[in-house]
């Protein structure tokens, strides 16, 4: 049994991490750190765990093996390095950190202390992402050359996510998932990034709309679009291939089910299933594809398996570092209007 300490008991810590950790038999949440007395009291009621005001206090008295960091984005790097220098394994919520320098410091801390470091890229287990991945692996649309992935909503940012210094900007939340998914799907080096950010309405500080385009060395284009001031949505996925195209609407259903207390009850609206128009055996055909179902718990199952020597770590920090290099390039592009090549 691996003892887990959770730093941060807000929406992500309480609703995501604590819930998923509890579903893994090899993990046991035993400590929570939060600066808020109210949240510490809530954690004691919800989880029956020891609580601490700070990470440092937890490190002194928590007796934990794994630290999970679910705090504002700008605190991830410093907290992770401190925990790893204390000899603890670390999972940090996305986004991993705010720039490449911080990512390199985190990876260096993991290596010098011989501890595991991973990033909570739970959306590698999203139904829509896995469905797209399988359709591409099955060759249903031929060689893909253009991806568009979009999250457009009409909703003001909340809490610290409305603070640009703490959150990093509009692309640093959903964008952490979408960029990671793009890097996984294409699997090639990014040679150029273009980015624009609009700052209007309630998104004036962090950005109300962000558009990022990655160009890979094989010519593939991958566009990421995120907005919080849009009353109409666009497809969650639009992919063009040499023989066909795929379109899919709707968000992965796991979050809603999980926040209601039962991730296993997740159900997808049938109208959100992926649709493909393609050529098969010389005939143009259209089809609806059943979604590939999965479970976000698999992220923590893999972390436990990796720590217990039963499997290799799936979400490795060196992979996520590539996404942070894209973020750095995107921020420079947004400032200058130029196409920027990410640092290797």
C-alpha positions as CSV (number, residue, x, y, z in Angstrom):
1,X,0.0,0.0,0.0
2,X,1.4,3.4,-1.1
3,X,0.5,6.3,1.1
4,X,-0.5,9.4,-0.8
5,X,-0.4,13.1,0.4
6,X,-2.5,15.6,-1.6
7,X,-1.5,19.2,-1.7
8,X,-4.5,21.3,-2.5
9,X,-8.1,20.4,-1.7
10,X,-10.0,22.6,-4.2
11,X,-12.0,21.5,-7.2
12,X,-9.2,19.5,-8.8
13,X,-7.8,18.0,-5.5
14,X,-11.2,17.1,-4.1
15,X,-13.2,16.2,-7.2
16,X,-10.5,14.6,-9.3
17,X,-7.5,13.4,-7.5
18,X,-9.0,12.2,-4.2
19,X,-11.8,10.4,-6.0
20,X,-9.5,8.6,-8.5
21,X,-6.9,7.7,-5.9
22,X,-9.6,6.1,-3.8
23,X,-10.4,3.7,-6.7
24,X,-6.9,2.2,-6.8
25,X,-6.4,-0.6,-4.2
26,X,-2.6,0.0,-4.1
27,X,-3.0,3.7,-3.2
28,X,-4.3,5.2,0.1
29,X,-4.9,8.9,0.6
30,X,-3.5,9.5,4.1
31,X,-2.8,13.3,4.2
32,X,-4.0,16.6,2.8
33,X,-2.3,20.0,2.8
34,X,-4.3,23.2,2.3
35,X,-3.8,26.8,3.5
36,X,-7.6,27.0,4.0
37,X,-8.8,25.9,7.4
38,X,-12.2,25.3,5.9
39,X,-10.8,22.9,3.3
40,X,-8.7,21.1,5.8
41,X,-11.8,20.5,7.9
42,X,-13.6,19.3,4.8
43,X,-10.8,16.9,4.0
44,X,-10.9,15.5,7.5
45,X,-14.7,15.0,7.1
46,X,-14.5,13.6,3.6
47,X,-11.4,11.5,3.8
48,X,-10.6,10.9,7.5
49,X,-7.0,11.9,6.9
50,X,-4.4,13.9,8.7
51,X,-4.3,17.5,7.5
52,X,-1.5,20.1,7.3
53,X,-1.3,23.8,6.4
54,X,1.6,23.4,4.1
55,X,3.6,20.9,2.0
56,X,6.6,21.4,4.4
57,X,4.4,20.5,7.4
58,X,3.2,17.4,5.5
59,X,6.8,16.4,4.6
60,X,7.7,16.5,8.3
61,X,4.8,14.6,9.7
62,X,2.8,13.1,6.9
63,X,4.7,9.8,6.4
64,X,3.7,9.6,2.7
65,X,5.3,7.9,-0.3
66,X,3.7,9.9,-3.1
67,X,2.8,13.6,-3.2
68,X,0.1,14.8,-5.5
69,X,0.1,18.5,-6.3
70,X,-3.2,20.1,-7.2
71,X,-2.5,23.8,-6.7
72,X,-2.4,26.9,-8.9
73,X,-0.2,26.4,-12.0
74,X,2.4,28.9,-10.9
75,X,3.2,26.9,-7.8
76,X,3.7,23.5,-9.4
77,X,7.4,23.6,-10.1
78,X,8.6,24.9,-6.7
79,X,6.3,22.5,-4.8
80,X,7.3,19.5,-6.9
81,X,11.0,20.1,-6.6
82,X,10.7,20.5,-2.8
83,X,8.8,17.3,-2.5
84,X,11.3,15.4,-4.7
85,X,14.2,16.8,-2.8
86,X,12.6,15.3,0.3
87,X,12.7,11.9,-1.4
88,X,9.0,11.7,-2.4
89,X,7.5,10.6,-5.6
90,X,5.4,13.3,-7.3
91,X,2.3,13.6,-9.5
92,X,1.6,17.2,-10.5
93,X,-1.7,18.3,-12.0
94,X,-1.6,19.7,-15.5
95,X,-0.3,22.1,-16.6
96,X,3.1,20.6,-15.6
97,X,4.6,24.2,-15.1
98,X,4.7,27.5,-16.8
99,X,7.9,27.3,-18.8
100,X,10.7,25.1,-20.0
101,X,13.2,26.3,-17.3
102,X,10.8,25.0,-14.7
103,X,10.2,21.7,-16.5
104,X,13.9,21.1,-16.7
105,X,14.3,21.9,-13.0
106,X,11.5,19.4,-12.1
107,X,13.0,16.6,-14.3
108,X,16.5,17.2,-12.8
109,X,15.1,16.9,-9.3
110,X,13.4,13.6,-10.2
111,X,16.7,12.2,-11.6
112,X,19.0,13.4,-8.8
113,X,16.7,12.0,-6.1
114,X,15.8,8.8,-8.0
115,X,12.0,9.4,-7.6
116,X,9.1,9.2,-10.0
117,X,7.7,12.3,-11.6
118,X,4.5,12.3,-13.6
119,X,1.9,14.8,-14.9
120,X,-1.9,14.3,-14.6
121,X,-2.6,14.0,-18.3
122,X,-5.8,12.1,-17.5
123,X,-7.3,13.0,-20.9
124,X,-5.1,10.4,-22.6
125,X,-7.9,8.2,-21.4
126,X,-10.8,10.3,-22.8
127,X,-13.2,8.4,-24.9
128,X,-13.0,10.9,-27.8
129,X,-9.2,10.9,-27.9
130,X,-9.1,7.1,-27.8
131,X,-11.7,6.9,-30.5
132,X,-9.7,9.2,-32.8
133,X,-6.5,7.3,-32.0
134,X,-8.1,4.0,-33.0
135,X,-9.7,5.4,-36.2
136,X,-6.3,6.6,-37.3
137,X,-4.6,3.3,-36.3
138,X,-7.2,1.4,-38.3
139,X,-6.4,3.6,-41.3
140,X,-10.1,4.7,-41.7
141,X,-9.3,8.1,-43.3
142,X,-5.9,7.3,-44.7
143,X,-2.8,9.5,-43.8
144,X,-4.0,12.4,-41.7
145,X,-2.7,15.9,-42.6
146,X,-4.8,18.3,-40.7
147,X,-6.3,18.2,-37.1
148,X,-8.5,20.7,-35.5
149,X,-9.5,20.3,-31.8
150,X,-11.6,22.8,-30.1
151,X,-13.2,23.7,-26.7
152,X,-15.4,26.8,-27.0
153,X,-17.7,27.8,-24.2
154,X,-19.5,30.9,-22.8
155,X,-18.3,30.9,-19.2
156,X,-16.3,33.2,-17.1
157,X,-13.1,31.9,-15.6
158,X,-13.4,31.2,-11.9
159,X,-11.1,31.6,-8.8
160,X,-7.4,31.6,-9.4
161,X,-7.9,30.6,-13.0
162,X,-9.0,34.1,-13.7
163,X,-5.6,35.4,-12.5
164,X,-3.0,35.4,-15.4
165,X,-0.1,35.2,-13.0
166,X,-1.4,32.1,-11.2
167,X,-3.0,30.3,-14.2
168,X,-0.6,31.3,-17.0
169,X,-3.3,32.2,-19.5
170,X,-6.2,30.6,-21.3
171,X,-4.1,28.0,-23.1
172,X,-2.6,26.6,-19.9
173,X,-5.7,24.8,-18.8
174,X,-7.5,22.8,-21.5
175,X,-4.6,23.6,-23.8
176,X,-2.3,21.3,-21.6
177,X,-4.5,18.4,-22.6
178,X,-5.1,19.3,-26.3
179,X,-1.4,20.0,-27.0
180,X,-0.4,16.7,-25.3
181,X,-3.0,14.8,-27.3
182,X,-1.6,16.4,-30.5
183,X,1.9,15.4,-29.7
184,X,0.8,11.9,-29.0
185,X,-1.3,11.5,-32.1
186,X,1.2,12.9,-34.6
187,X,4.3,11.6,-32.9
188,X,6.8,13.8,-34.8
189,X,8.9,16.9,-33.9
190,X,7.2,20.2,-34.0
191,X,9.0,22.6,-36.3
192,X,6.8,25.7,-36.0
193,X,4.2,27.2,-33.7
194,X,1.8,30.1,-34.4
195,X,-0.4,31.5,-31.7
196,X,-2.9,34.3,-31.3
197,X,-4.7,35.3,-28.0
198,X,-7.7,37.6,-27.9
199,X,-8.4,39.5,-24.6
200,X,-12.0,40.6,-24.4
201,X,-14.8,40.7,-21.9
202,X,-14.3,38.6,-18.8
203,X,-11.3,37.0,-20.3
204,X,-9.4,40.3,-20.6
205,X,-6.7,39.2,-18.2
206,X,-6.1,35.5,-19.0
207,X,-7.4,35.7,-22.6
208,X,-10.9,35.1,-23.9
209,X,-9.8,33.2,-27.0
210,X,-6.6,31.3,-28.0
211,X,-5.7,29.8,-31.3
212,X,-2.5,27.7,-31.6
213,X,-1.2,25.9,-34.7
214,X,1.6,23.3,-34.5
215,X,3.4,22.4,-37.7
216,X,5.2,19.0,-37.6
217,X,8.2,18.0,-39.6
218,X,6.1,15.7,-41.8
219,X,3.9,18.6,-42.8
220,X,1.0,17.7,-40.6
221,X,-0.9,20.7,-39.1
222,X,-2.6,20.5,-35.6
223,X,-4.8,23.4,-34.5
224,X,-5.9,24.0,-31.0
225,X,-8.7,26.4,-30.3
226,X,-9.9,27.4,-26.8
227,X,-12.5,30.1,-25.9
228,X,-14.5,31.2,-22.9
229,X,-16.6,33.9,-24.8
230,X,-18.2,31.8,-27.5
231,X,-21.9,30.9,-27.5
232,X,-21.6,28.3,-30.3
233,X,-19.3,25.3,-30.2
234,X,-17.2,23.9,-33.0
235,X,-16.5,20.2,-33.4
236,X,-14.4,18.7,-30.6
237,X,-12.4,17.1,-33.4
238,X,-12.1,17.6,-37.2
239,X,-9.5,15.5,-38.9
240,X,-8.7,15.5,-42.6
241,X,-7.0,12.5,-44.1
242,X,-5.9,11.6,-47.7
243,X,-8.9,9.3,-48.1
244,X,-11.5,10.6,-45.7
245,X,-12.4,12.9,-42.8
246,X,-13.6,12.5,-39.2
247,X,-15.8,14.8,-37.2
248,X,-16.8,14.5,-33.6
249,X,-18.8,16.7,-31.2
250,X,-19.1,16.6,-27.5
251,X,-16.9,16.4,-24.4
252,X,-15.8,13.2,-22.8
253,X,-18.6,12.1,-20.4
254,X,-16.4,11.0,-17.5
255,X,-16.1,14.3,-15.6
256,X,-19.9,14.8,-15.2
257,X,-20.4,11.2,-14.0
258,X,-17.4,11.4,-11.6
259,X,-18.5,14.6,-10.0
260,X,-21.9,13.0,-9.4
261,X,-20.0,10.2,-7.5
262,X,-19.8,7.4,-10.1
263,X,-17.4,7.5,-13.0
264,X,-18.6,4.1,-14.1
265,X,-22.0,5.6,-14.9
266,X,-20.6,7.8,-17.7
267,X,-22.7,7.7,-20.8
268,X,-22.1,9.5,-24.1
269,X,-24.9,11.2,-26.1
270,X,-25.3,8.9,-29.2
271,X,-25.3,12.1,-31.4
272,X,-21.7,12.8,-30.2
273,X,-20.3,9.6,-31.7
274,X,-17.6,10.2,-34.3
275,X,-18.7,10.3,-38.0
276,X,-16.4,9.4,-40.8
277,X,-16.7,9.9,-44.5
278,X,-14.1,7.9,-46.4
279,X,-13.3,5.6,-49.3
280,X,-13.2,1.9,-48.7
281,X,-12.6,-0.7,-51.4
282,X,-13.1,2.0,-54.0
283,X,-16.5,3.1,-52.7
284,X,-17.3,6.4,-50.8
285,X,-19.0,5.5,-47.6
286,X,-20.1,7.2,-44.4
287,X,-20.1,5.6,-41.0
288,X,-20.7,6.3,-37.3
289,X,-18.0,4.9,-35.0
290,X,-18.6,3.5,-31.5
291,X,-16.6,5.4,-29.0
292,X,-13.7,3.6,-27.3
293,X,-14.5,3.7,-23.6
294,X,-11.9,4.0,-20.9
295,X,-11.6,5.2,-17.3
296,X,-9.5,8.1,-15.9
297,X,-8.6,5.8,-13.0
298,X,-6.2,4.1,-15.4
299,X,-3.8,7.0,-14.9
300,X,-3.4,6.3,-11.2
301,X,-3.5,2.6,-11.7
302,X,-0.4,3.0,-13.9
303,X,1.3,5.3,-11.4
304,X,0.9,2.6,-8.7
305,X,2.0,-0.1,-11.1
306,X,5.1,1.9,-12.0
307,X,6.0,2.5,-8.4
308,X,5.5,-1.2,-7.5
309,X,7.7,-2.3,-10.5
310,X,4.8,-3.9,-12.4
311,X,4.7,-1.6,-15.4
312,X,6.5,1.3,-17.2
313,X,5.2,4.8,-16.5
314,X,2.9,5.9,-19.3
315,X,2.9,9.7,-18.7
316,X,6.6,10.5,-18.5
317,X,7.9,14.0,-17.7
318,X,10.2,14.1,-20.7
319,X,7.1,13.7,-23.0
320,X,5.3,16.5,-21.2
321,X,8.4,18.7,-21.5
322,X,7.7,18.7,-25.3
323,X,4.3,20.3,-24.6
324,X,5.9,23.0,-22.3
325,X,8.4,23.8,-25.2
326,X,5.3,24.3,-27.4
327,X,3.8,26.6,-24.7
328,X,7.0,28.7,-24.6
329,X,7.0,29.0,-28.4
330,X,3.3,29.8,-28.4
331,X,3.7,32.7,-25.9
332,X,6.5,34.1,-28.0
333,X,4.5,33.8,-31.1
334,X,1.5,35.5,-29.4
335,X,3.8,38.4,-28.4
336,X,5.6,38.8,-31.7
337,X,3.3,37.5,-34.4
338,X,6.1,35.3,-35.7
339,X,6.3,31.6,-36.3
340,X,8.5,30.1,-33.5
341,X,10.3,26.8,-33.4
342,X,10.1,25.1,-30.0
343,X,13.4,24.4,-28.2
344,X,14.4,20.7,-28.3
